[in-house]
Each structure stands twice: as C-alpha cells, then as structure tokens.
C-alpha cells in the first residue's frame, strides 16, 4: 500500500501542476516578461502578448503535443498500469494530461492573440 500512496501522490502533483498552469494562464491572460512588461504602455503590452504567444507558447505546445501523442496513445492501447505490484492501475488516464495540457494552452493563446488584435484594431480606428 505504501508504494501506491507514493506513486499516486507523485502523479497527482504532476497532474495538478499542468492543470494549475493552464488555469493561472487563463486567469491572468498574459505572458508576463516582468522586466520589459512592468512600466510599458498598453499598446506595447499587447504586442508583447502577441509576440510571446506566437513565438514561444504555441511552438512549445505543438512540440509537447507532437512528442507526447504517440506515448499517450501507446499507453491507452495497452491500458498501462503501474509497474509496481501495489501501484495505480490506470496510469494511462493520468498520462492523457500530457496531450490535454498543450491543447488547453493553445486555445488560451488564441484567445489572448485575438483579444490583443482587437485592442490594436480599436486603437487604430480611434
């Protein structure tokens, strides 16, 4: 039972880390580069958000998704369980977070890009 608790705890921490990252990003909606970002105008903050999402966030998410997809599919195909005798039986469900995480982040980055592009368009028309 001791091995089950340790394995469950470590997988639970990783699972929560991924989901909390997505939720925090959803709440703040920014790519905060504090040194550059702190005392700048809203126009430049919007540019930084668009630039950060396109140059850093989306490629990272695509790389994470593409490298983990085969890993997760293989895990689902064999319904992977723990190698420990008293470990978790459904490790494949937890590994699914590896592909959910980048999908959610990409969706949020599209939202941020659109929000900042709308800001630029409105600023231009004013």
C-alpha positions as CSV (number, residue, x, y, z in Angstrom):
1,X,0.0,0.0,0.0
2,X,2.9,2.3,0.7
3,X,4.1,2.2,-2.9
4,X,0.6,3.0,-4.2
5,X,0.4,6.1,-2.0
6,X,3.8,7.4,-3.1
7,X,3.1,6.8,-6.8
8,X,-0.4,8.3,-6.5
9,X,1.0,11.4,-4.8
10,X,3.7,12.0,-7.4
11,X,1.3,11.6,-10.3
12,X,-1.3,13.8,-8.6
13,X,1.3,16.5,-8.1
14,X,2.2,16.4,-11.8
15,X,-1.4,16.3,-12.9
16,X,-2.2,19.4,-10.8
17,X,0.9,21.2,-11.9
18,X,-0.2,21.0,-15.5
19,X,-3.8,22.0,-14.8
20,X,-3.0,24.8,-12.4
21,X,-0.6,26.2,-15.0
22,X,-3.4,26.3,-17.6
23,X,-5.8,27.8,-15.1
24,X,-3.3,30.5,-14.0
25,X,-2.6,31.4,-17.6
26,X,-6.4,31.6,-18.2
27,X,-6.9,33.9,-15.2
28,X,-4.1,36.4,-15.9
29,X,-4.2,36.1,-19.7
30,X,-0.7,37.4,-20.1
31,X,2.8,36.4,-20.9
32,X,4.5,38.4,-18.3
33,X,8.0,39.4,-19.0
34,X,8.3,41.5,-15.9
35,X,11.4,43.4,-16.8
36,X,10.1,44.6,-20.1
37,X,6.4,44.5,-19.2
38,X,6.2,46.4,-16.0
39,X,6.1,50.1,-17.0
40,X,5.1,50.0,-20.6
41,X,2.0,51.2,-22.4
42,X,-1.0,49.0,-23.1
43,X,-0.1,49.0,-26.8
44,X,3.3,47.5,-26.1
45,X,1.9,45.0,-23.6
46,X,-0.5,43.8,-26.3
47,X,2.4,43.5,-28.7
48,X,4.4,41.5,-26.2
49,X,1.5,39.2,-25.5
50,X,1.0,38.5,-29.2
51,X,4.7,38.1,-29.8
52,X,5.2,35.8,-26.8
53,X,2.3,33.6,-27.7
54,X,3.3,33.2,-31.4
55,X,7.0,32.9,-30.9
56,X,7.2,30.9,-27.6
57,X,3.9,29.5,-26.4
58,X,2.4,28.0,-29.5
59,X,5.6,26.3,-30.7
60,X,6.2,24.9,-27.2
61,X,2.7,23.5,-27.1
62,X,2.9,22.0,-30.6
63,X,6.2,20.3,-29.7
64,X,4.8,19.0,-26.4
65,X,1.7,17.6,-28.2
66,X,3.6,16.1,-31.1
67,X,6.2,14.3,-28.9
68,X,3.7,13.0,-26.3
69,X,0.9,11.9,-28.6
70,X,2.5,8.5,-29.5
71,X,3.5,8.0,-25.9
72,X,-0.1,8.6,-24.6
73,X,-1.7,6.5,-27.4
74,X,0.6,3.6,-26.7
75,X,-0.3,3.9,-23.0
76,X,-4.0,3.8,-23.9
77,X,-3.5,0.9,-26.3
78,X,-2.1,-1.4,-23.6
79,X,-4.2,0.2,-20.8
80,X,-0.9,0.9,-18.9
81,X,-0.8,0.3,-15.2
82,X,1.9,0.8,-12.7
83,X,5.0,-1.5,-12.9
84,X,4.7,-1.7,-9.1
85,X,2.6,-4.5,-7.7
86,X,0.6,-2.2,-5.4
87,X,0.7,0.8,-7.8
88,X,-2.0,2.6,-9.7
89,X,-3.9,0.6,-12.3
90,X,-4.9,3.5,-14.6
91,X,-1.7,5.4,-15.3
92,X,-2.9,5.8,-18.9
93,X,-5.6,8.2,-17.7
94,X,-3.0,10.4,-15.9
95,X,-0.7,10.4,-19.0
96,X,-3.6,11.8,-21.0
97,X,-2.8,15.2,-19.3
98,X,0.3,15.3,-21.5
99,X,-1.9,16.0,-24.5
100,X,-4.7,17.9,-22.8
101,X,-2.2,20.5,-21.4
102,X,-0.9,21.8,-24.7
103,X,-4.3,21.8,-26.3
104,X,-5.7,24.0,-23.5
105,X,-2.7,26.3,-23.6
106,X,-3.1,26.7,-27.4
107,X,-6.7,27.6,-27.1
108,X,-5.9,30.1,-24.4
109,X,-3.1,31.6,-26.5
110,X,-5.6,32.0,-29.4
111,X,-7.9,33.9,-27.1
112,X,-5.0,36.2,-26.0
113,X,-3.9,36.8,-29.5
114,X,-7.5,37.7,-30.6
115,X,-8.1,39.9,-27.6
116,X,-4.9,41.9,-28.3
117,X,-5.5,42.1,-32.0
118,X,-8.9,43.6,-31.3
119,X,-7.3,46.1,-29.0
120,X,-4.9,47.1,-31.8
121,X,-7.8,47.4,-34.3
122,X,-9.8,49.5,-32.0
123,X,-6.8,51.7,-31.2
124,X,-6.2,52.2,-34.9
125,X,-9.8,53.3,-35.5
126,X,-9.8,55.8,-32.7
